[in-house]
């Protein structure tokens, strides 16, 4: 993430950012899905770097399934391909998004 952020900031010098590693204390450290990270974990771990004051702003988005159907099909196909490679004891290809 730090390399990705550095590359982004190099392309956009007017934007500055810091990447923090946040432990998932609420669900446990073995859960590494960022979507399952809670505001409690963020606030508790960031307050030291911001002098005790942390402002968290959340946004809620309504998504209709038909709006993401193509994405779902892509992910299902990628999951099947990945699992087939695992069963054949092949190392699956690393897929990274374009920046």
ABEGO torsion letter per residue (X at the ends): XAAAAAAAAAABAABBBBBBBBBBAAAEAABABAAABBAAAAAAAAAAAAGGBBBBBBBBBBBBAAAAAAAAAAAAAAAAAAAAAAAAGBBBBBBBBBX
